[in-house]
Amino acid sequence: MRGAEYIQYTLVYYSGGQRIRRKFSDLKEAIQEGELAAARIASGELAALTFTSEDRAAYFKALELIQDSKKNLVLVASEYMEAVRLLPASATLVEACRDYSNRNSEVKCDLQVPKLAEMYIEYLKKGRRSIRHVQTQKSRTTRFAKAFNCFPKSIQREAIELFLDNLAVSPETRKKEIQAISQFTNWMIRLKYAPKDLAEEIKSLQKPVTKDSQITIWSVDEISEILNNSPKECIPYLVIGAFCGLRPSEILRANWSHITSCGGYFEVIGEKGNKSRRTVPLSEAAKAWLADHKKISGPISPNPRSSKVHKLIKDSINRIRLKENQKEFNWKSNALRHSYGSYRVSIIKNIPQVAYEMGNSSRMIQTHYLHVVTPEEGQRYFSILPKKSDT
C-alpha cells in the first residue's frame, strides 16, 4: 500500500482539563461524535463524554428514530415521560394510543363547534320543533359554542364544568344547560363530528341539586277576572290552558281542528305534529267560553309566542285596574296548567286520570296537585261562565 493516500478526520476537545484527540476515517461519524461532545460540554455533563460504544450506538439510533418528528431528543423524552406518568401502572403508551386511535378513527375534523352549532339549529328548525324550543336551544347552544371555538374532540369535562360555573345561574337553569349541551353533543356524535366518549364526559358532569318548585295557581276570582277582561283574541288560549291543562308549548301547536267531531274532547298534538298523545274532556265552562270564538281551522293562539299573548292579557287587565286604582296585575308562569291540575283533581279524585289528561306521571300529580284546593273551590272554578251581554 506504499504510495496510497487515506483521508483522516481528527476531533479534538477538552474534557476535565485534559485534551482529547480522536481520529475518524468517516466524516459522518466524526461529525456525530463532535455534535455529541459539544452538546455535553454545553450542558455541563462532561461525564457523559465517556460514553461506551454501546451508549453512542443507542444515542445515534434514537436520533435516527425521531428524525421524522422534527423534534429534538430531549423534547421527545420529556413528552414520553409525561405521557407515561398519566397512564395507569398496568397500561403502556402504545396501548393508550391505539385505544385513542380506535375511538377517534371515524371522527371528522373539518368543522369546529360554532359551525356545528349553526347546523344543529337548522336541523331543529327542519324537524318541525316548536318556535319556543328552537329559540331556547339556539340561545344555550350558541353560548356554549362561543366558549368552545375548537373541534369537538378537544372538549374536556373540566372545561365544561368551568363554563357552567362562570354562567353563575340557578341550579335549575344549570340543569337545563347541561341537558341542552347533552342533546347537542349526541347530535354531533351521530354525525361523527364528536367522539363517543364525549357523551360519557357530559354524563359525568356534576348535577345540581334542585328543589321541587312551589306551584302557583289562579284563584277562582283571579281566573274569572282574567277571562272577563282579556282581549277577545286571547280567550281561546286562556280556555285551553285553564280548562284543559295544556302546556304553553302545546297551546301554541293547538288548532281548532283538534276539537273532536263530537265536540266533547280536545286532542293534544305531539311536538312534531304526530298522532295525538292524549285527549282532554271539554267541560261545560270550556264549551261556553269557546262558543263565540270557535273556528273551523287555524291556530288557537293569536301569536306564535306565548310571552306575546301573556303581555296582551296583562296590558288589558292593567288598563282596567288602573282606572279602578287597583294594584298591578302580574302574570304567573304556568299558572293556567297548574290551576287545571289542582282544581280538576279536587273534583274527580282520580290521580291516574288527571295524569293522563295533563300528560304527566301520577307521582307528579300526587306531589304537586293533591289537596291544594277544596272540592268546593273546584266546583266554582269549573262553573265560571262568560258574562251575558246586555240586550
Secondary structure, 3 states (H helix, E strand, C coil): CCCCCCCCEEEEEEECCEEEEEEECCHHHHHHHHHHHHHHHHHCCHHHHHCCHHHHHHHHHHHHHHHHHCCCHHHHHHHHHHHHHHCCCCCCHHHHHHHHHHHHCCCCCCCCHHHHHHHHHHHHHHCCCCHHHHHHHHHHHHHHHHHCCCCHHHCCHHHHHHHHHHHCCCHHHHHHHHHHHHHHHHHHHHCCCCCCHHHHHHHCCCCCCCCCCCCCCCCHHHHHHHHHHCCHHHHHHHHHHHHHCCCHHHHHHCEHHHECCCCCEEEEECCCCCCEEEEEECCHHHHHHHHCCCCCCCECCCCCCHHHHHHHHHHHHHHHHHHCCCCCCCCCCCHHHHHHHHHHHHHHCCHHHHHHHHCCCHHHHHHHCCCCCCHHHHHHHCCCCCCCCCC
